[in-house]
């Protein structure tokens, strides 16, 4: 998605080049009932599963112990469902909420109807089920979305309903302008300015004595 209204610190002064910056969708642009298919998919490896599980201090043998898991109903280790959930939400960011979200408000109705295994590829799609303007925060709105994660065969492996507080485009543009940093003083110009009240110019160039 293109947007030329955001500041570009890397743009050379005086350049006429048009800046296209990747972003998600504003509240105004999101459509109810539309299916947003997020690509690329994410192939999940054993390393992903073991690292995420140990980083989050989860000692569940179903994610770590191949020998023990072989004797369980699924016959092998399962991908940590928290990794599946986080990846499913993450896959939606670049298309929907990158730079246009204010805050995630909550997740509900999270379920994992089928397991995800090492070597499976996770694909996510999102349906916008509700959007409304905020009653207390002008220029912002609440978007409720339903995420569905599927494996490479189309089998659903994760579902979640997610609510986000989103910017409206015009309000976000105004907010960006208000947050523009003030121009910093050039130290080399200090000696060119008049002394402040209550002080006088020092003997050395660029110094002040109170």
Secondary structure, 3 states (H helix, E strand, C coil): CCCCCCCCCCCCCCCCCCCCCCCCCCCCCCCCCCEEEEEEEEECCHHHHHHHHHHCCCCCHHHHCHHHHCCCCCCCCCCCHHHHHHHHHHHHHHHHHCCCEEEEEEEEEEECCCCCCCCCEEEEEEEEEEEEECCCCCCEEEEEEEEEEECCCCCEEEEEEEEEEEECHHHHHHHHHHCCCCCCCCHHHHHHCCCCCCCEECCCCCCEEC
